[in-house]
Amino acid sequence: MRWLALALGLLAGAPGAVSAGEADARLVKLETAWRDWYAAHRVGDTALAVAEDGALGLSLARDAAPGRAAPLASLSKAITAACIADLERAGLVSYSAALADYLPDAPEDLTVAQLLTHAGGVWPDGTQARMWDWVNDAVNRFDEATAAALARPLETPSYRYNNENYAVLGRVVEVVTGTGFEEACAERVFEPLALETPARNPRYGAFLPWGGWEMSAAEYALFADATFAGVDPGAFPSAPVGRGARYGMGALYFEAEGLRITWHTGLLCFGSIDGAGAYFVQVAPGPTVAVTFDGCPGEGALAALDQALLTALLR
């Protein structure tokens, strides 16, 4: 809701199509906003990338090489959703199908679309109590998370963000493809875009379908640009989250003033274990911005990143 209040305020009078000179000036503003942000907050290595129309306009890093793969945290969910979307196009999955069509032990009244949108009543989120134990785990834990989620009675269907929904979708991918989740999604999502850095993160890989991928900021910007820019969100499942915003296909979005803004934030912080996070925002028509960072900067720092990048994009 904080993000929406900020974005709605900035959208009033936001420019539509921009000239080449204005686009270049916007890149300068984005770089300045990012540099000011990391100078003001406790983050380690951080990278910024901007993509539009399938091409990179900017790729920078504070300390590490710009192409270094970094943990994506919850930005991993959009990868799982893109994998499911490819399976749907291939006729192997139906959004409207009962989950029990693929996982016989699943409730009959839970659908694939409801998992994609966190709107099926799967609650509470059992992963929150377990992820600490799964850090640095070489074993994929989404089977375990799936079993726990499906063993509980469903609550009243409504939007409630829950990692378990995407854990279950990871299991669906394996069942319908007959291969491992990592291999199946690499073939269907990364290879068509010729992406080279995506991989199972060695520290957080146990969370793969909901938070365990790593990728460079540059390649995530290209992925999100290809996945969300110019795509009609009405063609995919979505659920209302409030104030006109909706959640669909691993990201939030809303439309106003002739623009559609799609975004997501991810953060992995486990006490004394060094954390990591990522953020992306896509303005249609317009660019896609991705940021990765090491550390646990806190809610205030994430709000500042929202404000800095949105202001640079929309003003």
Protein Blocks (a to p, Z undefined) as FASTA:
>chain_A
ZZmmmmmmmmnopacdddfklmmmmmmmmmmmmmmmmmmpccddddddddeehiafbdcd
fklcfklccdekjmlmmmmmmmmmmmmmnopacfklcfklmmmmbcfkbcfklmmnopno
pacdfklmmmmmmgoiabdfklmmmmmmmmpccddddddddfklmmmmmmmmmmmnopaf
klmmmmmmmmmnopakbccdfklmmmmmnomcccdfklmmmmmmmmmgopafklpccdde
behiaceehiacddeehiacddddddddehjaccdddddddddeddddddddedjebjkl
mmmmmmmmmmmmmZZ
